[in-house]
């Protein structure tokens, strides 16, 4: 099924979820195309990506890249979990 057909069925909304900042580079062309076609695009980054570079730097780079494709900044979501700690265990009570 084409993205166009899926868009008509799903009210033209898309959600991209990435582990950390800069992972979006592989999808930026697709996101740009969806935005230009009028889709409501949201992006979530799960970790702070701050293992080697401060979080605010990584976040700023991603926000700048998303501005370049005209993605609404209100649709960018940074969860901020520590980088390298994406598996969480819960102790049995």
Secondary structure as UniProt FT lines:
FT   HELIX           3..9
FT   TURN            10..12
FT   STRAND          13..18
FT   TURN            21..22
FT   HELIX           23..26
FT   HELIX           28..36
FT   TURN            37..38
FT   STRAND          40..47
FT   TURN            50..52
FT   HELIX           55..68
FT   TURN            69..70
FT   HELIX           73..75
FT   STRAND          76..81
FT   TURN            83..84
//
